[in-house]
Amino acid sequence: MALARTRRSESAFNYWPGFVDALSTLVLSIVFLLSVFLVVQFFLSQEVTGKDKALEALNAKLAQLNDLLSLEKLGKLNLEDQLSQLRAGLASAEAERDRIKGLYDGMAGAGSDAAGRTSELNKALDSEKQISSRALAQIEVLNQQISALRRQLAALEEALDASEKRDKESQNRIVDLGQRLNVALAQRVQELSRYRSEFFGRLRAILGNRPDIRIVGDRFVFQSEVFFDTGQALLLPEGRAELDKLAQALIDLDKQIPAEIAWVLRVDGHTDVRPINSPVFKSNWELSSARAISVVQYLISLGVPAQRLVAAGFAEFQPLDTANTEEAYKRNRRIELKLTER
């Protein structure tokens, strides 16, 4: 009897003090890392402030240049129409001049042949000379009109050249603004990628190497059992403890990333393929959405800005493992966190 009591006393070894020491060390490490993370992100936020304002100015300038280009093209079309009309008028005037000049030459030849005729032809010659004089006057008028038309044509061609030059300059400016806009957008994407990388690095250090928390691509993947009981959407105490760590990192991140960068943390709920049998949730859609909403609401209660959070439910339709085994079902029941653009 005494021997049995001794064995029971030896098997009931108390592990609790060692666990408390390890947990205290972990908390102190987390506080230190978050402090460093806050300082670094503050300086980064100062560096990238104002990028969106420059981007909006570029967009406004681009719209203004597009309007100017449209006006230039419309003016160019009007000038080309006027030029075509003047060229047609010039061709008509030159044809009329040539016709009248031919008549004049014919009448002048007839007058010289009639010089040796009898006197009764003199009257007809005088009449032809009068006609010739009027024709010469008409030819002079036509020549003046042709000269005026040519001057107008030259002015129109000069205006067209200037319009084409302005059009080319506007196109070059539009191309340059487009390139600058693309560079600015690329810089914003790079900035968000840098913040995402730093955020995930901090989370990795905070959460540690736990088998129920994995990194898949650009997402943190938590097994549902970390946060919820089977078929439930009420957060467990150990799940809230993990979210406490995450919330502080998100609050620090929101202070460091400039307000003009539209970032959000998307919380995705996933279930396994087996239909749910619960009076509370009619489908896996409702269960996955309710779990994501529970995580978001708890983060908001800890001070994370609501506009930086998105809750999404995917039910069983985005599995990580398509096998019909308990291990596959467990992998597919998960909560995913993804830092992305809004």
Secondary structure, 3 states (H helix, E strand, C coil): CHHHHHHHHHHCCCCHHHHHHHHHHHHHHHHHHHHHHHHHHHHHHHHHCCHHHHHHHHHHHHHHHHHHHHHHHHHHHHHHHHHHHHHHHHHHHHHHHHHHHHHHHHHHHHHHHHHHCCHHHHHHHHHHHHHHHHHHHHHHHHHHHHHHHHHHHHHHHHHHHHHHHHHHHHHHHHHHHHHHHHHHHHHHHHHHHHHHHHHHHHHHHHHCCCCCEEEECCEEEEEHHHCCCCCCCCCCHHHHHHHHHHHHHHHHHHHHCCCCCCEEEEEEEECCCCCCCCCCCCCHHHHHHHHHHHHHHHHHHCCCCHHHEEEEECCCCCCCCCCCCHHHHHHHCEEEEEEEEC
